[in-house]
Amino acid sequence: MLFETFAAGGCRSYLIGCETSCAAVLIDPELSLAHHYRGYLSKHGLTLRYLVDTHTHADHFSATRQLGKALEVPVVMHRLSPAPHAGLRLDDGDMLIAGRLKIKAMHTPGHTRDSLCLVMEDRIFTGDTLLIGGTGRTDLPTGDPHDLHESLFGKVLKLPGETLVYPGHDYKGRDHSTIADEIASNPRLQKTERTAFVAMMRSLDLAAPTHLTEALRTNMSGGKTVAQLLSEAASGVPFMSMDELDSRLGGNSRDFVVIDLREKDAYEAGHISSAKHLPRGQLELRVNTELPDPTVRIITCCEFGKISILAAATLRELGYMRATALDGGIAAWREAGRALEASG
């Protein structure tokens, strides 16, 4: 069996390959590592059979939708998962077979109601149900400490003590643990009685994950992250450097128009010379009036150089085929000591 662990910050994902059939299974892939997984598969001559998310992640972005679409591989989740892109939904006790690999699904609600652990002959992939020296939190959407107690003490911890534990997260560089080690030393597992365990979980004072709303939104719906939107938009528009724009200012203004997308107060406080004010929120509604010539060259700008990319992409979709985004924003323009004009 080929086995590889991938780390992105504290997130862990796992690729298991059958050397005989060259079939592979990828567990909890992280979006930022999508190219790494594909590189590993290619290097080892593996064909991906399943992409598995152990639950609806709230702290990072899953790569299952992107990889599933690109590689035409089914996305596997528990049947209670809200994700529309999960094409293969499992019940407790269902098994995935990829060559000689056999992986049993164990439904372990608690961290989320759709949480799964994946059990093989000598190991278990616990997602966020059981961590090394800890457990998944239960205070996020669909979490329940009563369910987690049952999942841990009624299912996971009944596996043989030598079973290897591979969690979905670890922030201390640890590779794996065992069921016996967790029973003996995991502080949260010392509260074996349900009432005490539930009280402990409810008393935890944990900060919300950094990307909570965005991660839930994208992982639950198959939608796009803001970074994906910006990346896709950037791939379809050209850019103009600040030096290039600065050199063109004061020339024949009919050759191009600079569009400042910021709100009125920001624009009036200081804008690039001759820039036309057209707030991003009004772009589509006013574009025909403000930009009557669809052949003119347009340079979009904003405070930090991100909204301008989206606006330039939108303008191109609307038929303004010479729309260009300023590389950098007004903040960078200001910091570079370039001239800005204030409105009276």
C-alpha positions in Angstrom: 0.0 0.0 0.0 1.2 3.5 -0.9 0.4 6.0 1.8 1.2 9.7 1.9 0.2 12.5 4.4 -0.2 16.1 3.2 -0.1 19.0 5.5 -1.5 22.6 5.0 -1.0 24.4 8.2 -2.7 22.2 10.8 -4.9 20.4 8.3 -4.1 16.9 7.3 -5.1 15.0 4.2 -4.2 11.5 3.2 -3.7 9.6 -0.1 -3.9 5.8 0.0 -2.9 3.8 -3.1 -3.1 0.1 -4.0 0.2 -0.9 -5.6 -1.4 -3.8 -7.4 -4.3 -2.0 -9.1 -2.8 1.5 -9.0 -6.2 2.7 -7.6 -6.1 5.5 -5.0 -8.4 7.2 -2.5 -7.8 10.8 -1.3 -9.2 11.8 2.1 -10.0 15.4 3.1 -8.1 17.2 0.3 -7.3 20.9 0.9 -7.9 23.3 -1.9 -4.4 24.9 -1.7 -2.8 21.5 -2.3 -4.8 20.5 -5.3 -1.8 20.5 -7.6 0.3 18.6 -5.1 -2.2 15.7 -5.1 -2.3 15.6 -8.9 1.5 15.6 -9.0 1.7 12.7 -6.5 -0.8 10.7 -8.5 1.1 11.2 -11.7 4.5 10.5 -10.2 3.3 7.1 -8.8 1.1 6.2 -11.7 -2.1 6.1 -9.6 -5.7 6.6 -10.7 -7.9 8.3 -8.3 -11.1 6.3 -7.6 -12.7 8.3 -4.7 -12.4 11.7 -3.1 -13.7 11.6 0.5 -14.6 14.5 2.8 -15.0 13.1 6.4 -17.4 16.0 7.1 -18.5 19.5 6.1 -15.3 21.5 7.0 -15.7 24.8 8.7 -12.0 25.8 9.0 -10.6 25.2 5.5 -11.6 24.8 1.9 -12.2 21.4 0.5 -10.7 20.5 -2.9 -13.1 17.6 -3.5 -15.4 19.6 -5.8 -12.6 21.0 -7.9 -10.7 17.7 -8.2 -13.8 15.7 -8.7 -14.8 17.8 -11.7 -11.3 17.9 -13.2 -10.6 14.2 -12.8 -14.2 12.9 -13.1 -14.0 11.2 -9.8 -16.9 10.8 -7.4 -17.0 12.9 -4.2 -17.9 10.7 -1.2 -19.6 12.0 2.0 -22.1 10.8 4.5 -25.7 10.9 3.3 -26.5 13.8 5.7 -24.0 16.1 4.0 -25.6 19.2 2.5 -23.0 19.4 -0.3 -24.7 19.1 -3.7 -21.5 17.9 -5.4 -21.3 14.8 -3.2 -22.2 12.1 -5.8 -21.7 9.1 -3.6 -23.4 9.2 -0.2 -22.6 6.6 2.5 -24.5 5.1 5.4 -22.9 3.8 8.5 -21.2 0.5 7.7 -20.9 1.1 3.9 -17.6 0.2 2.4 -15.5 1.6 -0.4 -13.3 -0.7 -2.5 -10.4 0.5 -4.6 -8.3 -2.4 -5.8 -7.2 -4.2 -2.7 -8.1 -1.2 -0.5 -11.2 -1.7 1.6 -12.4 1.3 3.6 -15.4 1.1 6.0 -17.5 4.2 6.8 -18.3 4.7 10.4 -20.9 7.5 11.0 -19.6 9.5 14.0 -21.8 12.6 14.5 -20.9 15.2 17.1 -18.4 17.6 15.5 -20.9 17.8 12.7 -24.0 15.6 12.0 -22.4 14.3 8.8 -19.1 13.3 10.3 -17.5 10.1 9.2 -14.5 8.1 10.3 -12.9 5.8 7.8 -11.7 2.4 9.1 -9.1 0.1 7.5 -7.6 -3.0 8.8 -4.9 -1.3 10.9 -5.9 2.3 11.0 -8.7 4.8 11.3 -9.0 8.3 9.6 -10.9 10.2 12.2 -11.5 13.6 10.6 -12.4 16.0 13.4 -14.1 13.4 15.6 -10.9 12.3 17.4 -7.7 14.3 17.4 -4.3 13.6 18.9 -4.8 14.7 22.5 -8.2 16.2 21.8 -11.5 15.9 20.0 -13.4 18.0 17.5 -15.3 20.9 18.8 -19.1 20.7 19.1 -20.1 24.4 19.1 -20.2 24.9 15.3 -23.3 24.4 13.1 -24.8 20.8 13.5 -22.4 20.0 16.3 -23.7 18.1 19.4 -21.6 17.0 22.4 -24.1 14.2 23.3 -23.6 12.8 19.8 -19.8 13.1 20.1 -19.8 11.2 23.3 -21.7 8.3 21.8 -19.5 8.4 18.7 -16.3 8.3 20.7 -17.1 5.9 23.5 -19.7 3.8 21.7 -17.8 3.4 18.4 -14.3 4.8 17.8 -12.7 3.8 21.2 -14.0 0.3 20.9 -11.6 -0.4 18.1 -8.5 -2.5 19.0 -6.0 -0.5 21.0 -3.2 -0.9 18.4 -5.4 0.8 15.7 -3.5 3.7 14.2 -5.2 7.1 14.5 -4.8 9.6 11.6 -6.7 12.8 12.4 -7.9 15.6 10.2 -5.8 18.2 12.1 -2.7 18.4 14.2 -0.8 21.6 15.0 2.2 20.1 16.7 3.7 18.1 13.8 2.6 14.7 15.1 2.0 12.1 12.4 -0.4 9.7 14.1 -1.4 8.1 17.4 -3.2 4.9 18.5 -6.5 4.2 20.1 -4.7 2.9 23.2 -2.6 6.0 23.5 -5.6 8.3 23.2 -7.6 6.4 25.8 -4.6 6.6 28.2 -3.5 10.2 27.7 -6.1 12.3 25.8 -7.5 14.8 28.4 -10.9 15.0 26.9 -11.4 11.2 26.9 -10.9 11.1 30.7 -14.4 12.4 31.1 -16.0 9.0 30.3 -19.4 9.7 31.8 -21.8 11.4 29.4 -22.9 14.3 31.6 -19.3 15.3 32.6 -18.2 15.0 29.0 -21.0 17.2 27.7 -20.4 19.8 30.4 -16.7 19.9 29.5 -17.4 20.4 25.8 -19.9 23.1 26.5 -17.5 25.0 28.8 -14.7 25.2 26.2 -14.0 28.8 25.2 -12.8 28.4 21.6 -12.3 31.1 19.0 -14.2 30.8 15.8 -12.2 29.5 12.8 -10.7 32.3 10.7 -12.7 31.4 7.5 -15.8 30.0 9.2 -18.5 31.6 7.1 -16.6 31.3 3.8 -15.6 27.7 4.4 -19.1 26.6 5.4 -20.6 28.5 2.4 -18.3 27.0 -0.1 -18.0 23.5 1.3 -21.8 23.2 1.9 -22.8 24.5 -1.5 -20.0 23.8 -3.8 -19.7 27.6 -4.3 -16.4 29.5 -4.9 -14.1 31.1 -2.5 -13.2 34.8 -2.9 -9.7 33.7 -3.9 -11.1 31.5 -6.6 -13.2 34.4 -8.0 -10.2 36.7 -8.0 -8.0 34.1 -9.7 -10.5 33.3 -12.4 -11.2 37.0 -13.0 -7.4 37.7 -13.2 -6.9 35.0 -15.7 -9.2 36.8 -18.1 -8.0 40.4 -17.9 -4.7 42.2 -18.7 -3.1 44.6 -16.2 -1.4 48.0 -16.4 1.5 48.8 -14.1 1.5 52.0 -12.1 4.6 53.2 -13.9 2.8 52.7 -17.3 -0.3 54.5 -16.2 1.6 57.4 -14.6 3.5 57.9 -17.8 0.3 58.2 -19.8 -1.5 60.7 -17.6 -1.7 64.1 -19.0 -1.5 62.9 -22.6 -4.4 62.4 -24.9 -7.2 61.5 -22.5 -9.4 60.3 -25.3 -7.1 57.3 -25.7 -8.2 55.8 -22.4 -10.4 56.4 -19.3 -9.5 55.6 -15.7 -12.4 54.3 -13.7 -12.2 54.8 -9.9 -14.5 52.1 -8.3 -14.3 53.3 -4.7 -17.1 55.0 -2.7 -17.6 58.8 -3.0 -15.8 59.8 0.2 -12.7 57.8 -0.7 -12.7 59.2 -4.3 -13.1 62.8 -3.2 -10.3 62.4 -0.6 -7.8 61.6 -3.4 -8.0 60.1 -6.8 -5.8 59.7 -9.9 -5.9 62.7 -12.2 -8.8 62.7 -14.6 -10.2 59.4 -13.1 -14.0 59.0 -13.6 -15.9 58.1 -10.5 -18.1 55.0 -11.0 -18.6 53.0 -7.7 -18.4 49.2 -8.2 -21.9 48.8 -6.8 -23.3 50.9 -9.6 -21.1 49.7 -12.5 -23.6 47.5 -14.3 -26.4 50.0 -13.9 -24.5 53.1 -15.1 -22.0 51.6 -17.5 -23.9 52.4 -20.7 -24.3 56.0 -19.7 -20.8 56.6 -18.3 -19.0 54.6 -20.9 -20.8 55.2 -24.2 -17.9 54.1 -26.4 -17.3 50.3 -26.0 -14.1 50.5 -27.9 -12.3 52.8 -25.5 -9.4 51.5 -23.3 -10.5 51.4 -19.7 -8.2 51.1 -16.6 -10.1 50.1 -13.5 -8.7 51.0 -10.0 -9.8 50.5 -6.4 -8.2 50.9 -3.0 -6.3 47.6 -2.8 -6.3 46.3 -6.4 -8.8 43.5 -6.0 -12.2 44.9 -6.8 -10.6 46.4 -9.9 -9.9 42.9 -11.2 -13.5 41.8 -10.8 -14.7 45.0 -12.4 -12.4 44.7 -15.4 -13.6 41.1 -15.9 -17.2 42.2 -15.7 -16.6 45.0 -18.2 -15.1 42.5 -20.6 -18.1 40.2 -20.2 -20.3 43.3 -21.0 -18.4 43.9 -24.3 -15.8 46.4 -23.2 -13.0 44.3 -24.6 -10.2 46.8 -23.8 -10.9 46.8 -20.1 -7.7 46.6 -18.0 -7.0 46.5 -14.3 -4.4 48.6 -12.6 -1.7 46.4 -11.0 -2.0 47.6 -7.4 -4.5 49.9 -5.8 -4.8 53.5 -4.8 -3.2 52.6 -1.5 0.0 51.4 -3.3 -0.2 54.5 -5.6 -0.3 56.7 -2.5 2.5 54.9 -0.7 4.7 55.3 -3.8 4.3 59.1 -3.5 2.4 59.4 -6.8 0.1 62.4 -7.3 -3.6 62.3 -6.2 -6.2 64.9 -6.7 -8.9 65.8 -4.1 -12.3 66.9 -5.1 -13.6 70.3 -3.9 
